[in-house]
């Protein structure tokens, strides 16, 4: 009896001691692995902040969380085969996760790949039943594969305990009870590169930082043609290669691509009268102009201006007493420079003043307006007309009829009576040396007689 009692004590002590294995007493990742699945009741009886729970089984498992510190759980993840054979007779044929706090993330995946290769274990995470990493696991995983998978799935976590068994789960599993083994997996050496791209076109201020993980420290970095360190700074656009060698002599290579941001450009068209100011410069000719500015990020920004400069022709032609604007197809407003006033109704391209003075024209053309110089005009009076040997006009002043006596050399030429602003009232050819015009219907006022080929305007008064 004592012999059996002593043996039972040794078996109990051996099991109890084995179940108290802690991979890291300060860890926050707890794993439960078996083959038969069943009902897994996990009692959160210990205050472990930010607790992650991982479960692996071949057959379906019903995971139930409870306990004082259940709200410490931030994630529960199942990875396994999820068979539906109900080996445990508990009626569990579909894996489920129950009792997790609302804030926790729960997930179930089937047969994901293991990040760690072990010839004794399955390349996909499906089940586990022993602590061995050096013997064939009969189609299940070695525990280092399982632990590597969860370390990769929960980056930054640390394995606290891992409880492994073949048969169905029973009773309540206390997180304070620890586990049965630790695989201490060594993940394969890997290398990643984080890149800060340059902001400006053709700039050489990019950077790349190489970060190794897995393998065995220390890590030795080497950039091709660059530094033997993790960071590589002041990079121009291009492709850069970095390699890392770990303490076991394994190596990995990664490529960093520094891009070249597109040059900042803009283009706009502008139409202006006479001149346009572009970045402080006054432009007076049509054309294409470029300038380089700084963007908000401090990059060069090339601005293209397609400029059209419109001008107005304000030249004046003078033929005795007639002024004519050189601009065609424009809007005209004739102007008395002496009185500084516009002349009503004087809006034609040509203008014949009725009084001596200085005159100009305001021209609007192509959306632009400009004023000509003032021209002096001397209007011929009656005395000058009477002195002309070729033309004689009488009576003057006129009551109803006016006679125009001309030299025979002027016969056939057109004669007209016009107003002061050039409006033609009567017009006929000179058929005889004496021609009569009837002004009976004319209002009292000043009128002018013009004869084709004669520059003088003959002033008459009714």
C-alpha positions as CSV (number, residue, x, y, z in Angstrom):
1,X,0.0,0.0,0.0
2,X,2.8,2.4,0.9
3,X,4.5,1.4,-2.3
4,X,1.5,2.4,-4.4
5,X,1.0,5.5,-2.3
6,X,4.6,6.6,-2.9
7,X,4.2,5.9,-6.7
8,X,1.0,7.8,-6.9
9,X,2.7,10.7,-5.1
10,X,5.6,10.7,-7.5
11,X,3.2,10.6,-10.5
12,X,1.1,13.4,-9.0
13,X,4.2,15.5,-8.2
14,X,5.7,14.9,-11.7
15,X,2.4,15.9,-13.4
16,X,1.9,18.9,-11.1
17,X,5.5,20.1,-11.6
18,X,5.2,19.6,-15.4
19,X,2.0,21.5,-15.6
20,X,3.6,24.5,-13.9
21,X,6.0,25.2,-16.7
22,X,6.2,29.0,-17.5
23,X,8.0,29.9,-20.7
24,X,8.1,33.6,-19.5
25,X,6.4,34.5,-16.2
26,X,5.9,38.0,-17.6
27,X,4.5,36.8,-20.9
28,X,1.0,37.7,-22.2
29,X,0.4,34.8,-24.6
30,X,-1.2,31.5,-23.4
31,X,-1.6,28.5,-25.7
32,X,-3.7,25.3,-25.5
33,X,-2.9,22.5,-28.0
34,X,-4.4,19.0,-28.4
35,X,-5.7,16.5,-31.0
36,X,-9.2,15.5,-29.9
37,X,-10.6,19.0,-29.2
38,X,-13.7,18.8,-27.1
39,X,-14.8,21.4,-24.5
40,X,-12.0,23.8,-23.4
41,X,-13.0,25.8,-20.3
42,X,-10.4,28.5,-19.6
43,X,-10.6,30.1,-16.2
44,X,-8.9,33.6,-16.2
45,X,-8.0,33.5,-12.5
46,X,-4.8,35.5,-12.8
47,X,-4.3,39.2,-13.6
48,X,-2.4,39.1,-16.9
49,X,-2.8,42.4,-18.8
50,X,-3.4,42.4,-22.5
51,X,-3.8,38.6,-22.6
52,X,-3.8,36.8,-25.9
53,X,-5.1,33.1,-26.1
54,X,-4.3,30.7,-28.9
55,X,-5.9,27.3,-29.4
56,X,-5.0,24.4,-31.8
57,X,-6.8,21.1,-32.3
58,X,-7.5,18.6,-35.0
59,X,-11.2,18.0,-34.0
60,X,-13.6,20.8,-33.3
61,X,-13.4,22.5,-29.9
62,X,-15.8,24.7,-27.9
63,X,-13.8,27.4,-26.2
64,X,-15.4,28.9,-23.1
65,X,-13.9,31.8,-21.2
66,X,-14.7,32.7,-17.6
67,X,-13.1,33.9,-14.4
68,X,-12.3,37.1,-12.5
69,X,-9.9,38.5,-15.1
70,X,-11.8,37.6,-18.2
71,X,-11.9,41.2,-19.3
72,X,-8.1,41.2,-19.5
73,X,-8.4,39.1,-22.7
74,X,-7.8,41.2,-25.8
75,X,-7.7,38.5,-28.5
76,X,-8.6,34.8,-28.9
77,X,-7.4,32.9,-32.0
78,X,-8.1,29.3,-33.2
79,X,-6.0,27.6,-35.8
80,X,-6.4,23.9,-36.6
81,X,-8.1,21.3,-38.7
82,X,-11.5,21.7,-37.2
83,X,-12.6,18.1,-37.7
84,X,-16.2,17.1,-36.9
85,X,-15.7,13.5,-35.6
86,X,-16.9,14.3,-32.1
87,X,-14.2,12.0,-30.6
88,X,-15.0,13.3,-27.1
89,X,-18.7,12.5,-27.2
90,X,-19.5,16.0,-26.1
91,X,-21.5,16.9,-29.2
92,X,-18.9,19.5,-30.4
93,X,-18.6,19.3,-34.2
94,X,-18.0,23.0,-35.0
95,X,-15.3,25.2,-33.4
96,X,-16.7,28.2,-31.4
97,X,-15.4,30.8,-29.1
98,X,-17.6,31.9,-26.2
99,X,-17.5,34.3,-23.3
100,X,-14.9,36.7,-24.7
101,X,-15.3,40.3,-23.7
102,X,-16.9,42.6,-26.3
103,X,-13.7,44.5,-26.7
104,X,-11.7,41.3,-27.6
105,X,-10.9,40.2,-31.1
106,X,-11.9,36.6,-31.9
107,X,-11.0,34.7,-35.0
108,X,-11.0,31.1,-36.4
109,X,-8.9,29.9,-39.3
110,X,-8.4,26.4,-40.7
111,X,-4.9,24.9,-41.4
112,X,-2.9,28.1,-41.9
113,X,0.8,27.8,-42.9
114,X,3.4,27.7,-40.3
115,X,6.2,30.3,-40.6
116,X,8.6,27.8,-39.2
117,X,9.8,24.7,-41.1
118,X,10.4,21.5,-39.1
119,X,10.8,18.2,-40.9
120,X,9.0,16.4,-38.0
121,X,5.9,18.5,-38.3
122,X,3.1,19.4,-40.7
123,X,3.7,22.6,-42.7
124,X,0.2,23.7,-41.9
125,X,-1.1,24.3,-38.3
126,X,-3.6,21.5,-37.7
127,X,-2.9,19.8,-34.3
128,X,-0.3,18.9,-31.6
129,X,0.0,16.3,-28.9
130,X,3.6,16.2,-27.5
131,X,6.4,18.5,-26.5
132,X,8.9,17.0,-28.8
133,X,10.5,19.0,-31.6
134,X,12.9,16.3,-32.8
135,X,10.6,13.3,-33.4
136,X,8.0,12.8,-36.1
137,X,4.6,14.0,-34.9
138,X,2.5,11.7,-37.1
139,X,1.0,14.4,-39.2
140,X,0.5,17.0,-36.4
141,X,2.8,19.9,-35.7
142,X,5.9,20.2,-33.5
143,X,5.3,22.7,-30.7
144,X,7.9,25.1,-32.0
145,X,5.9,25.4,-35.2
146,X,2.8,26.2,-33.3
147,X,4.5,28.8,-31.0
148,X,6.2,30.4,-34.1
149,X,2.8,30.7,-35.7
150,X,1.2,32.5,-32.8
151,X,4.3,34.7,-32.2
152,X,3.9,35.8,-35.8
153,X,0.1,36.2,-35.5
154,X,0.4,38.3,-32.3
155,X,3.5,40.4,-33.0
156,X,5.0,41.9,-29.9
157,X,3.5,39.3,-27.6
158,X,5.6,37.0,-25.4
159,X,4.7,33.3,-24.7
160,X,3.8,32.8,-21.0
161,X,2.7,29.1,-21.2
162,X,1.8,26.3,-23.6
163,X,-0.4,23.4,-22.4
164,X,-0.2,20.4,-24.8
165,X,-2.0,17.0,-24.6
166,X,-3.5,14.4,-27.0
167,X,-6.9,13.6,-25.5
168,X,-10.0,15.7,-25.0
169,X,-10.1,18.7,-22.8
170,X,-11.8,18.2,-19.5
171,X,-12.4,20.2,-16.3
172,X,-11.3,23.8,-16.1
173,X,-7.9,25.1,-17.3
174,X,-6.5,27.7,-15.0
175,X,-4.2,30.3,-16.6
176,X,-2.3,30.4,-13.3
177,X,-1.6,26.7,-13.7
178,X,1.0,27.3,-16.5
179,X,1.7,24.8,-19.2
180,X,3.5,21.5,-20.0
181,X,6.3,22.6,-22.3
182,X,8.0,25.4,-24.3
183,X,9.2,24.9,-27.8
184,X,11.4,28.1,-27.9
185,X,11.0,28.4,-31.7
186,X,13.6,30.2,-33.7
187,X,11.9,31.9,-36.7
188,X,13.7,32.0,-40.0
189,X,15.8,35.1,-40.6
190,X,13.8,37.7,-42.5
191,X,14.5,41.3,-43.6
192,X,12.1,44.2,-44.1
193,X,12.8,47.7,-45.3
194,X,10.8,50.8,-44.3
195,X,11.1,53.7,-46.8
196,X,10.6,57.5,-46.5
197,X,10.1,58.8,-50.0
198,X,11.4,62.2,-51.0
199,X,8.8,64.9,-51.4
200,X,10.2,66.8,-54.3
201,X,11.1,65.9,-57.9
202,X,14.8,64.9,-58.3
203,X,15.4,65.4,-54.5
204,X,18.0,63.3,-52.7
205,X,16.5,63.3,-49.2
206,X,14.9,59.8,-49.2
207,X,15.8,57.2,-46.6
208,X,15.5,53.5,-46.0
209,X,15.8,51.5,-42.7
210,X,16.4,47.8,-42.8
211,X,15.0,45.7,-40.0
212,X,15.9,42.0,-39.4
213,X,13.9,39.5,-37.4
214,X,14.1,35.8,-36.6
215,X,17.4,34.0,-37.0
216,X,20.0,34.7,-34.3
217,X,21.5,38.0,-33.2
218,X,23.6,39.9,-33.7
219,X,22.6,41.2,-37.1
220,X,25.1,42.7,-39.6
221,X,23.7,45.0,-42.3
222,X,25.3,46.0,-45.5
223,X,23.9,48.3,-48.3
224,X,25.4,47.7,-51.7
225,X,27.6,50.7,-52.3
226,X,26.5,52.2,-49.0
227,X,26.8,52.0,-45.3
228,X,27.2,48.9,-43.1
229,X,24.3,49.9,-41.0
230,X,20.5,49.6,-40.8
231,X,19.6,53.1,-42.0
232,X,20.6,54.6,-45.3
233,X,19.9,58.3,-45.7
234,X,20.1,61.1,-48.3
235,X,19.0,58.8,-51.1
236,X,18.3,60.0,-54.6
237,X,15.7,58.2,-56.7
238,X,16.8,54.7,-57.6
239,X,17.0,51.1,-56.4
240,X,19.1,50.1,-53.4
241,X,19.9,46.6,-52.1
242,X,20.6,45.7,-48.5
243,X,21.7,42.3,-47.0
244,X,21.8,41.1,-43.4
245,X,23.8,38.3,-41.9
246,X,22.8,36.8,-38.5
247,X,24.9,35.3,-35.8
248,X,24.4,31.8,-37.3
249,X,25.8,32.9,-40.7
250,X,22.4,33.0,-42.4
251,X,21.6,35.9,-44.7
252,X,18.7,37.6,-46.3
253,X,18.4,40.3,-49.0
254,X,15.9,43.1,-49.6
255,X,15.5,45.8,-52.2
256,X,14.4,49.4,-51.5
257,X,13.0,51.5,-54.3
258,X,13.2,55.3,-53.9
259,X,10.7,56.9,-56.2
260,X,11.0,60.2,-58.0
261,X,7.9,62.4,-57.3
262,X,6.3,64.0,-60.4
263,X,7.5,67.5,-61.0
264,X,5.0,70.1,-59.8
265,X,3.8,72.1,-62.9
266,X,0.9,74.3,-63.7
267,X,-0.1,76.2,-66.8
268,X,-2.6,79.0,-67.4
269,X,-3.5,81.4,-70.2
270,X,-4.0,85.1,-69.7
271,X,-5.2,88.0,-71.9
272,X,-4.4,91.5,-70.9
273,X,-4.4,95.1,-72.3
274,X,-1.0,96.6,-73.0
275,X,0.9,94.9,-70.2
276,X,0.8,92.1,-67.6
277,X,2.7,91.6,-64.3
278,X,4.0,88.1,-63.8
279,X,5.9,87.4,-60.6
280,X,7.0,91.0,-60.3
281,X,8.0,91.5,-64.0
282,X,6.0,93.7,-66.4
283,X,5.4,91.9,-69.7
284,X,4.4,93.9,-72.8
285,X,4.5,91.2,-75.5
286,X,2.5,88.1,-76.2
287,X,4.3,84.9,-75.7
288,X,5.0,81.9,-73.4
289,X,6.7,82.7,-70.1
290,X,7.9,80.3,-67.3
291,X,8.8,80.9,-63.6
292,X,9.8,78.6,-60.7
293,X,8.0,79.0,-57.4
294,X,8.2,77.1,-54.1
295,X,5.3,74.8,-53.1
296,X,4.1,74.4,-49.5
297,X,6.4,71.4,-49.2
298,X,9.4,73.4,-50.3
299,X,9.5,71.9,-53.8
300,X,10.1,73.7,-57.1
301,X,6.9,74.4,-58.9
302,X,7.2,75.4,-62.5
303,X,4.5,77.8,-63.7
304,X,3.9,78.4,-67.4
305,X,2.0,81.5,-68.6
306,X,0.6,81.6,-72.1
307,X,0.1,85.4,-72.5
308,X,-1.8,87.4,-75.1
309,X,-1.2,91.2,-75.0
310,X,-3.9,93.2,-76.8
311,X,-3.2,96.8,-77.9
312,X,-5.1,99.6,-79.5
313,X,-4.0,101.5,-82.6
314,X,-4.5,105.2,-81.6
315,X,-2.8,106.7,-84.7
316,X,-4.7,109.6,-86.3
317,X,-4.7,110.5,-90.0
318,X,-5.6,114.2,-90.9
319,X,-6.8,115.4,-94.3
320,X,-7.3,119.1,-94.0
321,X,-10.3,119.4,-91.7
322,X,-11.1,115.6,-91.4
323,X,-9.6,113.4,-88.7
324,X,-9.6,109.6,-89.2
325,X,-8.7,106.9,-86.7
326,X,-6.2,104.3,-88.0
327,X,-8.0,101.6,-86.0
328,X,-10.6,99.6,-87.9
329,X,-13.7,97.8,-86.6
330,X,-13.5,99.6,-83.2
331,X,-15.7,101.7,-81.0
332,X,-14.9,105.5,-81.4
333,X,-15.6,108.4,-79.1
334,X,-14.3,111.8,-80.4
335,X,-13.1,114.2,-77.8
336,X,-12.6,117.9,-77.6
337,X,-9.2,118.4,-75.9
338,X,-9.8,122.1,-75.4
339,X,-13.0,121.7,-73.4
340,X,-12.1,118.2,-72.0
341,X,-15.5,116.9,-73.1
342,X,-16.9,114.2,-75.4
343,X,-18.6,115.3,-78.7
344,X,-22.1,114.0,-78.8
345,X,-22.9,111.7,-81.7
346,X,-19.3,111.8,-82.9
347,X,-18.8,108.0,-83.0
348,X,-17.6,107.3,-86.5
349,X,-14.1,106.3,-87.6
350,X,-13.8,109.8,-89.2
351,X,-14.7,113.2,-87.7
352,X,-15.0,116.7,-89.2
353,X,-14.9,119.4,-86.6
354,X,-17.1,122.4,-87.0
355,X,-14.8,124.7,-85.1
356,X,-11.1,125.3,-84.8
357,X,-9.6,123.4,-81.9
358,X,-7.7,120.3,-80.7
359,X,-9.4,117.0,-81.0
360,X,-8.6,113.3,-80.1
361,X,-10.4,110.0,-80.3
362,X,-11.0,107.3,-77.6
363,X,-10.7,103.9,-79.2
364,X,-12.0,100.6,-77.7
365,X,-10.8,97.5,-79.5
366,X,-10.1,93.9,-78.4
367,X,-11.5,94.7,-75.0
368,X,-9.0,97.5,-74.5
369,X,-9.4,101.3,-74.5
370,X,-6.8,104.0,-75.3
371,X,-6.8,107.6,-76.3
372,X,-5.0,109.2,-79.3
373,X,-2.9,112.4,-79.1
374,X,-4.7,115.7,-79.7
375,X,-4.6,117.0,-83.2
376,X,-5.1,120.7,-84.1
377,X,-7.8,121.4,-86.7
378,X,-8.4,124.8,-88.4
379,X,-11.9,124.9,-90.0
380,X,-12.0,127.2,-93.2
381,X,-14.5,130.1,-92.9
382,X,-16.8,131.9,-95.4
383,X,-14.1,134.4,-96.3
384,X,-11.7,131.6,-97.4
385,X,-14.5,130.0,-99.4
386,X,-15.3,133.3,-101.2
387,X,-11.7,133.8,-102.0
388,X,-11.5,130.4,-103.7
389,X,-11.4,131.1,-107.5
390,X,-13.0,127.8,-108.4
391,X,-16.1,127.9,-106.2
392,X,-18.5,130.6,-105.3
393,X,-21.4,130.1,-102.9
394,X,-24.3,132.6,-102.5
395,X,-26.3,133.8,-100.7
396,X,-24.8,133.3,-97.3
397,X,-26.6,133.4,-94.9
398,X,-29.2,131.4,-96.8
399,X,-33.0,131.7,-96.4
400,X,-34.3,128.9,-98.7
401,X,-32.1,128.4,-101.7
402,X,-28.3,128.4,-102.0
403,X,-26.4,128.6,-105.4
404,X,-23.1,127.0,-106.0
405,X,-21.1,128.4,-109.0
406,X,-18.1,126.4,-110.0
407,X,-15.5,126.4,-112.6
408,X,-16.2,124.2,-115.6
409,X,-13.4,121.9,-114.5
410,X,-15.5,120.7,-111.6
411,X,-18.5,119.6,-113.6
412,X,-19.6,116.0,-112.9
413,X,-18.1,116.0,-109.4
414,X,-20.3,115.1,-106.4
415,X,-21.5,117.9,-104.2
416,X,-23.0,117.4,-100.8
417,X,-24.5,119.4,-97.9
418,X,-23.5,117.9,-94.5
419,X,-23.9,118.6,-90.9
420,X,-21.1,119.4,-88.5
421,X,-20.6,115.8,-87.5
422,X,-20.4,114.7,-91.1
423,X,-24.0,113.5,-91.7
424,X,-24.9,113.9,-95.4
425,X,-28.3,115.7,-95.9
426,X,-28.2,116.3,-99.7
427,X,-26.0,115.0,-102.5
428,X,-25.9,115.4,-106.3
429,X,-23.5,115.6,-109.2
430,X,-22.6,119.1,-110.5
431,X,-24.2,119.2,-114.0
432,X,-23.8,122.9,-114.7
433,X,-21.6,125.7,-113.5
434,X,-24.6,127.0,-111.5
435,X,-26.3,124.5,-109.2
436,X,-29.1,125.2,-106.8
437,X,-29.9,123.5,-103.5
438,X,-33.2,124.0,-101.7
439,X,-32.8,124.3,-98.0
440,X,-36.4,125.2,-97.2
441,X,-36.9,122.1,-95.0
442,X,-33.6,122.6,-93.1
443,X,-33.5,123.9,-89.6
444,X,-31.7,127.1,-88.8
445,X,-28.0,126.4,-88.1
446,X,-24.6,125.9,-89.6
447,X,-24.1,123.5,-92.6
448,X,-21.1,122.6,-94.8
449,X,-20.8,122.2,-98.5
450,X,-18.2,119.7,-99.8
451,X,-17.2,119.1,-103.4
452,X,-15.4,116.0,-104.5
453,X,-11.7,116.6,-104.9
454,X,-11.9,119.9,-103.0
455,X,-10.3,119.7,-99.5
456,X,-12.1,122.8,-98.2
457,X,-15.5,122.6,-96.5
458,X,-17.6,125.7,-97.3
459,X,-19.5,126.9,-94.3
460,X,-23.0,128.3,-94.7
461,X,-25.6,129.5,-92.3
462,X,-29.4,129.3,-92.6
